[in-house]
């Protein structure tokens, strides 16, 4: 069954987010939470999710904040300057959506976020503010969402960070700082630096596919 054939769409959802859900195939127990970048929507990362982990369930919400008409998952005050209060509130809102979606669609708690740019930043925030909700995350071009004195216990959480060496939107020190933040919580972190800018490349996708193939058996299906 193709992803398009199994696609479920909700335009006015009681779950709180316009979203797409693709049921799993081949007995997969994994759900990928797909989180788009600024200006994206619930359709943008469906193809990527299918490439990264064929057969996994796909849950893809649309960000509810508009910046000059472009959907985002939380507000920013300027480029690279986050509205932290809004980020915290939107993170909690997204966490509740995932929990409700899990009940509605009947998927388990093996949830791995796949986020790009703004979506990667709120995925990082989910890991830190809602520990235990996600079992892992693939973060393309993320920044540190906020600093924390006491990082929650993230033991067993698998995180991939993919940075671009020529990314003019993400300061070079940010990916390493984010990796260190997760490692303080005892997460298993892989940091890859690609010869790229802010946009995704085939090397990013291949790096993520290889990362998925190396996950512990309980998280790879």
N, C-alpha and C positions, 0 to 999 in steps of 0.2 A: 504494500500500500504506500503510495507517495505521500509526502507531507501535505501537499495541496489537497489531496483527496480526503485526508483525515482532519482537515483544518476546522477548528471551531472558532467562531468569532462572536464577541459580545460588544455591541456598540454602546449600550447603556446598562452597565453591569451593577447588580446589587453588591458585588464584591468591591466596588469603589474605583476601579480602573477600567477604562477601555483596554481590551487585551485580546490576545490570541492564545489558544491552547491547542496543541497537537498531541494526541494520546500516544503512549509509547508503542513500540513495535518489538517483536522478537523477544518478548519477555523482559525487556529492560526495566530495572528498578530505579533508574536515575531520571531526575527531572532537571533540565537546564532552565534557569531563570535568566532570560535574555533582556538586557538593559541597554537601550540604544543611547547614542550620543545626542548632543544638541541638534535640534532640527529633525531628528529621526521620528520613527513611530513604531507601532507594534509589529509591523511587517519587516522591518529592516534587517533583523538578525536571524530570521527563521532559516534562511539558506545556510548561514554560517553555523548555526546550531546543528543542522543536519550533517554538515561536513565534519564537524568536530567529534560528534558522538552519534553515529547513525543508529536510529531506533530509539533514542532517548525521548522521553516526553519533553515538550517545549512549552514553556509559559512565558509569554512576552507581553508585558504591559506597556502602555503609552504614558510617558511622563505628563503630569498634570499642570506643571508650571509653564507659562508661556513667556518667552523673551522675544519681543518683537514678532510675535506669531509663531516662534519656533518652540516646540515642546522640549521641556527639560524635566529632570526629576527633582530639582531644588533650585532656589534662587541664588544668584551671585550678585555681588555689589559692583564688581568689575571683573575683567578677564583675570582669572587666577585668584580672585578674592571671593571666598564663599560667604554666604549668609549662614552662619553656623546655627543660629536658632532655627531657621527654616530647614536646614539640612537635618537637624536632629528630629524635628517634627515630621518631616517627610520620610525619614528613615523608619520611624515608628509606624507611620501609615502604610508604607510599603511592606513592612513585616507583617502587619495585620492582614493585608491583602494576600500574601503568600500563605498564611495559615488558613484563611477562609477558602482559598483556591484549592489547597490540599484536601480539605473536607469535601468541597463540591465535586472535584474531579477524581478524587480517590487515589491520589498519588502519595507516596510515603515521604519520609524525612531525609532521603538521600537527594539533597538539592544542591546543585552547583551553579553559582551565578557566573554568567558570561557577560561582562560589561565592557563597553567602549567609551572612553573619555568621560563625559558626565555620568554615564551609566556605570562605568568602572568606579567612579568616586562614591556613588551611593552604594554600590556593592561593598566597597571597603568599609563604609560606614555601617552597613548591615552586619558585617563580620564583627565589628567592634562593639556595637550597641545592642545587637541581638545575638549574642554567642549561643551556638547550638542550633540556630535556625538553618544555617548553611553548613554543609559538610566540606565545601571548598569553593574556590572562585578562580576564574580566569579574568585578569584585569589588563585590558589593553589601554595603554597610555594614561595610567592613573596618576593622581597626586595624593599627598597626605590630606585626608579630609579634615582632620583636627588632631591636636596632640592630646595625649592622655598620660596622667601620672601612673594610674593603675590599669594596666592592660588586662582584660579578662583572660581566663584560661581558654586557649584555643588549641589545646593538645588534640592531635589527630586531624586537625583542619589542614587541608591541602590548598596551597595558594600558588598560582602562577602569575607573575608580573611581567608584561612585555612592554619594554620602553623603546623609543626610537632615538638613535644617536643624533639625528638631525631635527628632533622635535623642538620647534621654537615656542610651543605653547606650554610645555612642561619643563621646568628647570631641571638640569641634569642631575642634581642631588636628590630630587624628589623620589624617584623609584627606589633608590637604596634606603632612603629614610623610611619609606613605607614598609619595605621588606624588614628593616630592623624593628619597626613597631610591631609587626606581626610576630617576629621571632621572639620578642620579649614575652609574648603570650604563648610561646612554645608551639606555634604553627609550623608546619613544614612548608618552607618557601623556596620557590625557584624564581630567579630573576634572569630574564633574557634581554639582552640589548640587541636590537635589530638595526641594520643599516637602512634607516627609514626616517621619515618625518612623522607627522601626527597621524597620517592616514595608515590604514591597515595594508599589509602586503601579503603576498603568498608565503613569505618566510614566517610572518606572524602566525598564519593559519597552520603551517606545517609544524611550527614549534609547539603550538597548542595541541595539535593532534598527537604528537609524540608524547607530550606531557600526559594526556589522557591515557595513552597506551601503557604508561608506566605507573598508573595509580594502583594502589593496593587492590586486590581482587574484589573486595567487598564494595569498592567504589567505581569499578570499571564496567559494571553491567547493571 
